[in-house]
Amino acid sequence: MDMTSITLSAMPADIVTSGGQGLALAYEIYHGPFDDLLLVSSRYGLTHALFAGEAEALVRLRKDYPKADITRESTAHHRAALSYFKTGTQAAPLPLALKGTAFQLQVWQALLAVPMGQTASYKQICASIENPKASRAVGSAVGRNPVSFSVQCHRILAHNGGLGGYYWGLDKKRELLRWEGVSA
């Protein structure tokens, strides 16, 4: 995917500090080649892409934005994310509006630079953000990525070439890497 088609920004601070007061979130569940994918968006962009069932995902959304108005509907942001999920190409620009610290946003931006079909190590991500000793913090940020398929955290491997971890399990990580043509 051409990383220029994805723009990553922080969810506005007033939305985060208010618990999502006045924020409308739309979600829909899509059936994809790997598993069901729950996509969530706001007027600012895609906020979540989760390999999770509806009940589990709604619990997570309520934790992130307890005061948001959450409805089930499909959006243009969902369709932009799905174009990549279904075909491996990005048909339309995809804005991401993520809740995270400045450090997490920096790490997630670095993940976007890892091209499809390639991998990077946590150590390489540390170097790319000019923080060579932050491997634990980088690992934590990678694991908290709320848009796991749009910001491709499955492409990040341990320094020794091992799979490392993956929030959705190593079998899912292997499956995603194989889909991209990476032997894992």
HELIX and SHEET records of a PDB file:
HELIX    1   1 MET A    3  SER A    5  5                                   3    
HELIX    2   2 ALA A   13  THR A   17  1                                   5    
HELIX    3   3 GLU A   54  ASP A   64  1                                  11    
HELIX    4   4 ALA A   76  THR A   87  1                                  12    
HELIX    5   5 ALA A  102  LEU A  112  1                                  11    
HELIX    6   6 TYR A  122  SER A  128  1                                   7    
HELIX    7   7 SER A  135  GLY A  143  1                                   9    
HELIX    8   8 CYS A  153  ARG A  155  5                                   3    
HELIX    9   9 LEU A  170  TRP A  179  1                                  10    
SHEET    1   A 2 ILE A   6  ALA A  10  0                                        
SHEET    2   A 2 LEU A  94  LEU A  98  1                                        
SHEET    1   B 4 GLY A  45  LEU A  50  0                                        
SHEET    2   B 4 ASP A  36  SER A  42 -1                                        
SHEET    3   B 4 ALA A  24  HIS A  31 -1                                        
SHEET    4   B 4 ASP A  69  ARG A  72  1                                        
SHEET    1   C 2 ALA A 120  SER A 121  0                                        
SHEET    2   C 2 ILE A 156  LEU A 157  1                                        
END                                                                             
